[in-house]
Amino acid sequence: MHSLFYVLFHPLNTLNLWLEDDPNASIVDVLYLFTTFSAFGIWLVFDRYQKAVNSAVPFRHPAPEAADPNWHSRVIPNANLRSHLQMPDLLPLQFGGGGRDYITCFDPANSLHLTSALADDARSIEAKIKRAKNAQVKWCETSFGERRRVMRSLLKWLVENQELCARVACRDSGKTMVDAALGEILTTCSKLEWLINHGERAVQTETRYSNLMMSTKKSQVIYEPKGVVSAIVSWNYPLHNAWSPIVASIFAGNAIVLKASEHVIWSTEWFVGAIHKCLEVLGYDADIVQTVCCWPDQAEALTKSPLIKHITFIGSEEVGRKVAMAATEHLTPVTLELGGKDPAIILPDTDLQKWSSIWMRGIFQNSGQNCIGIERLIVHSEQYDELYDIMADRVAKLRFGSVLAPTREGYINTVDCGSMISNDRFNVLEELIFQAQEDGARVDVGGKELLHTSCEGRSYFQATVVGDAKPNSRIAQVELFAPIALLIRYDDIDEAITIANGTRYGLGASVFGPHQDLCIEVAKELHCGMVSVNDFGVFYLNQDLPFGGTKSSGYGRFGGSEGLRALTNPKAIVIDRWPSFAQTSIPKALDYPIRSLVRSWDFVHGLTMLLYADGYRARFNGLLQLTKARR
């Protein structure tokens, strides 16, 4: 250890410039010391420069008044997206008609009016697409380092403002703060982190393998921006569903036109406004990100636009099919995520108490409005009764309400679940539960609309447990997207797999059991895009993984390298490896006009034998034939 310190610090020990007669003084010591401190100074300058050009840039984005828990507004009776038609005073004061429609924005948990947003028509949508196209010309010239800085700045802002963002999401969608933290904040941070650390690797120019015939060539793939892309997203996670396609698209060098759900346009506009502010502070044109707010009958201005080069759709199967059909107008590629009927297979001898909390979160996260939520618990007959009792007991204790409803203790009410986005589907849900009971299902907890005693909102549905559901019953076949736990029995593992695969959907799934090897075997038999073993939905927290499904759950992937590359145009480029020494020339036997059909055929036949024949003797014979044909 003493020797090590001597090596490091020996110039400081021996350097003694003011003692000229010191036998230990040496010019080497001076050079050693000068070089060390010069290198350190250069490193400091370089490090400061890197931080100056790459570090996150802070920016401010004013909080909306409605995010304050003590904010109050007009309560809309039977609130819906068209409440302004029955209550014209909900419209802005400057409203002058002109054929433009509006969308009523409200807090579904409390029925408080947020704003009345002017809906885009075909003309305004086309104008936004053109603005995005013009802005993208310069944006696509930015480096990955510059784009990473945008991502770092957004990540810094999101982490520092996560409570505010959660409150905005809660106000517009009725969810709880915990649901917002898990489904909005964590997932978006994970997406940004992946883009910062691995995004460039996914779309940087790569060299591909070649073969003997192409040994003098170098084959590359470059991933070019598509231009202007679009994302049409659902309402269940307004922050994440807006930011995720936006950050991926602009990182790939594109501009994007986001069509937000009319249910959450108020929060989406604010979330996208933060991205605009970030771009402006960093000196970029914020027009590369456009937000469209329109009714479904105007959406074809987006889906049929020749300027849109890719569409990401997240929503229902019915609407997704319409988007895919409209996109055929200009053969626009589409990625579809259409929801699912995700099963959780519980293998025999599983510790039910151990995993019950995972199942509760998987079913009731975001009041069941989760595209990869657990929709079916498939449990062995010997453990069915125990699981039903566990679930019924825990579900009966769930508390519903609004975390933004003021109380004496503060705004954070002790609630487990928030409201649903609306009550539009309550009649359908109640009918499905009634039919299940008629078919022999057991419903001891919940099953109908919840009339809340302290919240004005009419969008609460009781937490429900449906036991002994038949695998082929309607309630076990359609996506519920609601706070409903559905229990199905099985007698052997093959039957469990058959039940799990027995719907039209194939998005995600879970397998639980005491033996991981068996869980993996079962997972491989499931017809879906993603599986968690002894967990729920964690495949989405790893943003290096592709996200998507099969069958009626859609096609294509977002997330991971696959998703980022889908937003680019892969272009293959082949160049000479040694252009000064070897370049392609046409052999005389093949040059036009063909001199001899026999020699030309012998040449090609011999070349094929040389390159691909089975065995060295056959390849040598091919070489002889090739040589002979060249004469």
Sequence and secondary structure as in RCSB ss.txt:
>XXXX:A:sequence
MHSLFYVLFHPLNTLNLWLEDDPNASIVDVLYLFTTFSAFGIWLVFDRYQKAVNSAVPFRHPAPEAADPNWHSRV
IPNANLRSHLQMPDLLPLQFGGGGRDYITCFDPANSLHLTSALADDARSIEAKIKRAKNAQVKWCETSFGERRRV
MRSLLKWLVENQELCARVACRDSGKTMVDAALGEILTTCSKLEWLINHGERAVQTETRYSNLMMSTKKSQVIYEP
KGVVSAIVSWNYPLHNAWSPIVASIFAGNAIVLKASEHVIWSTEWFVGAIHKCLEVLGYDADIVQTVCCWPDQAE
ALTKSPLIKHITFIGSEEVGRKVAMAATEHLTPVTLELGGKDPAIILPDTDLQKWSSIWMRGIFQNSGQNCIGIE
RLIVHSEQYDELYDIMADRVAKLRFGSVLAPTREGYINTVDCGSMISNDRFNVLEELIFQAQEDGARVDVGGKEL
LHTSCEGRSYFQATVVGDAKPNSRIAQVELFAPIALLIRYDDIDEAITIANGTRYGLGASVFGPHQDLCIEVAKE
LHCGMVSVNDFGVFYLNQDLPFGGTKSSGYGRFGGSEGLRALTNPKAIVIDRWPSFAQTSIPKALDYPIRSLVRS
WDFVHGLTMLLYADGYRARFNGLLQLTKARR
>XXXX:A:secstr
 HHHHHHHHHHHHH  TT TT TT  HHHHHHHHHHHHHHHHHHHHHHHHHHHHS         GGGSTT    B
 TT  TTHHHH GGGS TT   TT  EEEEEETTTTEEEEEEE   HHHHHHHHHHHHHHHHHHTTS HHHHHHH
HHHHHHHHHHTHHHHHHHHHHHH   HHHHIIIIIIHHHHHHHHIIIIIHHHHS EEE   STTTTEEEEEEEEE
 SEEEEE  SSSHHHHHHHHHHHHHHTT EEEEE  GGGHHHHHHHHHHHHHHHHHTT  GGGEEEE   GGGTH
HHHT TTEEEEEEES HHHHHHHHHHHGGGT  EEEE     EEEE TT  HHHHHHHHHHHHHGGGG  TTS  
EEEEEHHHHHHHHHHHHHHHHT  B  TTS  TT S    SB   S STTHHHHHHHHHHHHHTT EEEE  SB 
  SS   S  B  EEEES  TTSGGGTS   SSEEEEEEESSHHHHHHHHT SSEESEEEEE S HHHHHHHHHT
S SSEEEESSSSGGGT TTS B  EETT SS BSHHHHHHTTEEEEEEEEESSTTT      GGGSSS S HHHH
HHHHHHHHHHHH SSHHHHHHHHHHHHHHH 
